Amino acid sequence: MGRVVVVSGGGTGIGQAVAARFARDAAEVVIVGRRADALARAAAGIEAQGAGSVLTIAADLTDADQALRVRDEIVERHGKVDVVVANAGGNVTRKQAPTDFDVDRPELDRLLKVREHWQGNFELNVLTAVLLVEALADVLTDNGRIVLLSSIAAYRGSGNGSYGASKAALHPYAFDLSSALGERGVTVNVVAPGYIEETEFFGDTITEEWRENQRKQGHTGRVGTSTDIAETVHWLASPGAGHVTAQIVQVNGGAALGR
Ligand SMILES: NC(=O)c1ccc[n+]([C@@H]2O[C@H](COP(=O)([O-])OP(=O)(O)OC[C@H]3O[C@@H](n4cnc5c(N)ncnc54)[C@H](OP(=O)(O)O)[C@@H]3O)[C@@H](O)[C@H]2O)c1
């Protein structure tokens, strides 16, 4: 059997590209997300490239019980996990309008909205990763690999703090995991992308001017692609990267430094 590679958020964007990259190695790929239809479309696309079958599991990884169900389904089908890519995430302030709270004080309404996006982004970016990793930790093989998805926003903010802060929270989690699991040969790393095109992250909010501004911030003359991230994750999961652990690998064409 090939390596069993679990990719959360594997139904779209970066996660789909990561799943497809591992499938090319004849790995047993498992993709997890909330929408069964998005997962089925991604699996069909990967399978159409002749890369073997993909197991899809529809689950909300902010829910501990559902994270355990994910583990149980994987163990039943494959009996082990070799690679975990905790990629599910996003910025709730880009995905949903804030709630119109039924309160008569504008200052309270404002704080309730602040609380909503901080809590939402921590659930979406921290809990989805932590609950998946913790659920799978006991079935992760020796010399296994864990890769968490952060963001350039962890370094330079995201407009209102909560998204970047939630991604930054993954960094010390990775260090602690690396320390705890390292003697088993397990490595734990974080990949922090800059702007990546053609995902569902930004919905339909991107203007040509904004995209051009992103492109100019980097040194490579282009914006990032899901393939850039997939290749980096794939390298971190390779046997040759066995001494690379507790690292944050930024993939942003130099945009974090600017020019
Ligand atoms: N695109 C960028 O420019 C960029 C830059 C830096 C970092 N990132 C990070 O890269 C990762 C992938 O994002 P993307 O750009 O590929 O955006 P995306 O296309 O929106 O992918 C996010 C994925 O996460 C899944 N997901 C969201 N909530 C979930 C939950 N509660 N449980 C399980 N799965 C869930 C989504 O599927 P369902 O909706 O079906 O659950 C979706 O497939 C994210 O962590 C994001 O923060 C992206």
Ligand as a Chemical Component Dictionary entry (heavy atoms), coordinates in Angstrom:
data_LIG
# 
_chem_comp.id                   LIG 
_chem_comp.type                 NON-POLYMER 
_chem_comp.pdbx_formal_charge   0 
_chem_comp.three_letter_code    LIG 
# 
loop_
_chem_comp_atom.comp_id 
_chem_comp_atom.atom_id 
_chem_comp_atom.alt_atom_id 
_chem_comp_atom.type_symbol 
_chem_comp_atom.charge 
_chem_comp_atom.model_Cartn_x 
_chem_comp_atom.model_Cartn_y 
_chem_comp_atom.model_Cartn_z 
_chem_comp_atom.pdbx_ordinal 
LIG N1  N1  N 0  -5.754  31.524 -1.202 1  
LIG C1  C1  C 0  -4.854  32.266 -0.561 2  
LIG O1  O1  O 0  -4.422  33.319 -1.069 3  
LIG C2  C2  C 0  -4.296  31.805 0.771  4  
LIG C3  C3  C 0  -3.211  32.515 1.289  5  
LIG C4  C4  C 0  -2.658  32.127 2.522  6  
LIG C5  C5  C 0  -3.185  31.035 3.186  7  
LIG N2  N2  N 1  -4.257  30.359 2.664  8  
LIG C6  C6  C 0  -4.756  29.212 3.426  9  
LIG O2  O2  O 0  -4.732  28.061 2.587  10 
LIG C7  C7  C 0  -5.713  27.138 3.044  11 
LIG C8  C8  C 0  -6.544  26.668 1.855  12 
LIG O3  O3  O 0  -7.335  27.757 1.400  13 
LIG P1  P1  P 0  -7.678  28.008 -0.133 14 
LIG O4  O4  O 0  -7.017  29.248 -0.527 15 
LIG O5  O5  O -1 -7.463  26.801 -0.942 16 
LIG O6  O6  O 0  -9.240  28.393 -0.013 17 
LIG P2  P2  P 0  -10.545 27.502 -0.242 18 
LIG O7  O7  O 0  -10.616 27.100 -1.662 19 
LIG O8  O8  O 0  -11.659 28.308 0.332  20 
LIG O9  O9  O 0  -10.299 26.204 0.640  21 
LIG C9  C9  C 0  -10.652 26.075 1.988  22 
LIG C10 C10 C 0  -11.130 24.640 2.205  23 
LIG O10 O10 O 0  -11.353 24.419 3.598  24 
LIG C11 C11 C 0  -12.544 23.654 3.739  25 
LIG N3  N3  N 0  -13.132 23.929 5.038  26 
LIG C12 C12 C 0  -13.521 25.143 5.520  27 
LIG N4  N4  N 0  -14.062 25.022 6.726  28 
LIG C13 C13 C 0  -14.008 23.699 7.041  29 
LIG C14 C14 C 0  -14.424 22.956 8.162  30 
LIG N5  N5  N 0  -15.018 23.552 9.228  31 
LIG N6  N6  N 0  -14.227 21.624 8.173  32 
LIG C15 C15 C 0  -13.644 21.027 7.113  33 
LIG N7  N7  N 0  -13.219 21.671 6.004  34 
LIG C16 C16 C 0  -13.420 23.005 5.969  35 
LIG C17 C17 C 0  -13.432 24.128 2.588  36 
LIG O11 O11 O 0  -14.388 23.148 2.212  37 
LIG P3  P3  P 0  -15.920 23.207 2.740  38 
LIG O12 O12 O 0  -16.385 24.620 2.581  39 
LIG O13 O13 O 0  -16.616 22.244 1.856  40 
LIG O14 O14 O 0  -15.858 22.761 4.157  41 
LIG C18 C18 C 0  -12.426 24.342 1.472  42 
LIG O15 O15 O 0  -12.263 23.176 0.679  43 
LIG C19 C19 C 0  -6.529  27.851 4.114  44 
LIG O16 O16 O 0  -6.084  27.436 5.382  45 
LIG C20 C20 C 0  -6.195  29.321 3.876  46 
LIG O17 O17 O 0  -6.340  30.079 5.057  47 
LIG C21 C21 C 0  -4.818  30.726 1.465  48 
# 
loop_
_chem_comp_bond.comp_id 
_chem_comp_bond.atom_id_1 
_chem_comp_bond.atom_id_2 
_chem_comp_bond.value_order 
_chem_comp_bond.pdbx_ordinal 
LIG N1  C1  SING 1  
LIG C1  O1  DOUB 2  
LIG C1  C2  SING 3  
LIG C2  C3  SING 4  
LIG C2  C21 DOUB 5  
LIG C3  C4  DOUB 6  
LIG C4  C5  SING 7  
LIG C5  N2  DOUB 8  
LIG N2  C6  SING 9  
LIG N2  C21 SING 10 
LIG C6  O2  SING 11 
LIG C6  C20 SING 12 
LIG O2  C7  SING 13 
LIG C7  C8  SING 14 
LIG C7  C19 SING 15 
LIG C8  O3  SING 16 
LIG O3  P1  SING 17 
LIG P1  O4  DOUB 18 
LIG P1  O5  SING 19 
LIG P1  O6  SING 20 
LIG O6  P2  SING 21 
LIG P2  O7  DOUB 22 
LIG P2  O8  SING 23 
LIG P2  O9  SING 24 
LIG O9  C9  SING 25 
LIG C9  C10 SING 26 
LIG C10 O10 SING 27 
LIG C10 C18 SING 28 
LIG O10 C11 SING 29 
LIG C11 N3  SING 30 
LIG C11 C17 SING 31 
LIG N3  C12 SING 32 
LIG N3  C16 SING 33 
LIG C12 N4  DOUB 34 
LIG N4  C13 SING 35 
LIG C13 C14 SING 36 
LIG C13 C16 DOUB 37 
LIG C14 N5  SING 38 
LIG C14 N6  DOUB 39 
LIG N6  C15 SING 40 
LIG C15 N7  DOUB 41 
LIG N7  C16 SING 42 
LIG C17 O11 SING 43 
LIG C17 C18 SING 44 
LIG O11 P3  SING 45 
LIG P3  O12 DOUB 46 
LIG P3  O13 SING 47 
LIG P3  O14 SING 48 
LIG C18 O15 SING 49 
LIG C19 O16 SING 50 
LIG C19 C20 SING 51 
LIG C20 O17 SING 52 
# 
